[in-house]
Every structure is written in structure tokens, then in C-alpha cells.
Amino acid sequence: MLVTKSPESARLLTLLGEAANMPEVPLMAARRWLSPCLAVSIATLAFAHGSKVLAEAPTHALQGLFCNAAEQIDDALSHMRGGLSPQAAVQLINDDEVVCTFVDALRYVVDRPVIIQEIRGSFPLFKYEATLVGVIVGGVARPVMPPVHIFFAIPERLDDAPLEGRA
């Protein structure tokens, strides 16, 4: 895989270098042939919460409602408040093109999430803006190249996500 010299790839290569200085785990030793981006994802997952990698690069493997724009999140949530399931709400939003997905069978790996809104109600949610850098499918981390700017809503407040506070 060819790695370009974009800011995102430079950051991933830096993280890989930092991960290389950590104690080796069997999964990383068996996968030396993997691309740098995938190795960073595996390193992040292998060292779990509280590790040096997560402290320096706040990535999260998440499930929830993901869309291309914040307004699309609002539209989907409006449909859900009307009684539709997340999957049915996403189908309505994706009428002309695929702009939203409800991630429940895999996990999206996002980098540097920022809370843009707290949605109060009987089922409170947090709306975030972040960069999608990977997908975990069947326990295998796969990089997203190039990384994608994305919005998502989940019920959890991510402790390391700053609050931007958009309306």
C-alpha cells in the first residue's frame, strides 16, 4: 500500500513509530507485514483504553448513527422520534444517495471526536464530528484511506472529546 505524505498519513506514521516502542504483543508480532495504517489500528486496539497510544491519539471503535453531515443526523433522529427504527430512518434519509448508515454489526474507528451537540430527551444522545480512519470487521481492523470527515450520534459521552457546543 502506498502511503502519501498527507497530514493524516504523517500522523499515522508517527503513531506507528510510537507504537513500535511499546512492549510487543503476539498479534503485532504475527502481523509485521501489515500496512502502517492497519498496524496503527491494531496497536490501538491491542493496548485498549488508558494506554499511551489512546492517550496521545484519541481513537474510538464505535457503533451508532453515522452521516456525512450534521443535518442528516438531525433528520434521521427526527424520524426515529416519530417511531421509526434506526435502520428505517436511515433508509428514508438515503432516498437519493447513501449519506447515512446505522453501524451495528461492525465498528467504525474515529479519530479526534468533538462533541457538537448534546441532544436531551427521554433517550439522550451526543452528536459528534470526527474523522473516520478505520473499520473493524470480524475483529479485523481495516484502514479507511483517505480518512473521511464524518458526523455521528451515540448515547455515550466520550470522556476525551471536547465540547464545541454548536446549535
PEDAMO-V872715 format. One record per residue. SS is DSSP state (~ for helix, > for strand, _ for the rest). PHI is phi in degrees with one decimal (999 if undefined). Layout:
# PEDAMO-V872715
ss = [SS	SS]
phi = [PHI	PHI]
This chain:
# PEDAMO-V872715
ss = [_	_	_	_	_	_	~	~	~	~	~	~	~	~	~	~	~	~	~	~	_	_	_	_	_	~	~	~	~	~	_	_	_	_	_	~	~	~	~	~	~	~	~	~	~	~	~	_	_	_	_	~	~	~	~	~	_	_	>	>	>	>	>	>	>	>	>	_	_	~	~	~	~	~	~	~	~	~	~	~	~	_	_	_	_	~	~	~	~	~	~	~	~	_	_	_	_	_	_	>	>	>	>	>	>	>	>	>	>	>	>	>	>	>	>	>	>	>	>	_	_	_	_	_	>	>	>	>	>	>	>	>	>	>	>	>	>	_	_	>	>	>	>	>	>	>	>	>	>	>	>	>	>	>	_	_	_	_	_	_	_	>	>	_	_	_	_]
phi = [999	-84.7	-104.2	-83.3	-98.1	-80.3	-56.8	-65.2	-69.9	-63.2	-64.2	-63.9	-66.4	-62.6	-62.0	-62.6	-61.5	-66.2	-65.5	-66.1	-84.5	-87.0	-57.1	-75.6	-112.2	-55.1	-61.6	-69.6	-63.3	-78.4	-119.1	-59.4	-81.5	-70.6	-62.1	-57.2	-65.6	-67.9	-63.7	-63.5	-61.8	-65.8	-62.0	-60.7	-69.6	-67.9	-94.4	50.9	-65.3	88.3	-81.6	-61.4	-62.3	-69.2	-66.6	-89.3	-137.5	-70.7	-100.1	-140.0	-97.5	-130.2	-124.5	155.6	-93.8	-121.8	-141.1	-75.0	-140.5	-62.2	-64.2	-68.4	-60.9	-58.9	-61.5	-63.5	-64.9	-61.5	-64.0	-69.0	-64.1	-80.2	109.2	-80.9	-70.7	-56.5	-64.2	-67.0	-62.6	-64.1	-59.8	-66.1	-66.4	-86.8	-57.4	-92.8	-153.5	-79.4	-124.5	-135.5	-147.7	-103.1	-89.4	-134.7	-102.8	-142.0	-132.3	-95.2	-98.1	-113.1	-116.2	52.0	-67.4	-126.7	-74.8	-105.3	-167.1	-100.1	-102.0	-83.5	151.1	-67.0	-129.8	-64.7	-133.7	-119.1	-102.0	-121.8	-124.9	-160.0	-116.9	-79.9	-115.0	-169.0	-135.2	-106.9	-122.2	58.0	82.5	-106.4	-82.9	-124.8	-73.3	-105.9	-126.3	-73.1	-57.5	-119.7	-71.0	-147.4	-120.5	-152.8	-129.7	-142.0	-76.4	-88.0	-94.7	-76.6	-57.0	-93.8	-87.8	-70.6	-95.4	-88.2	74.2	-74.2	-87.0]
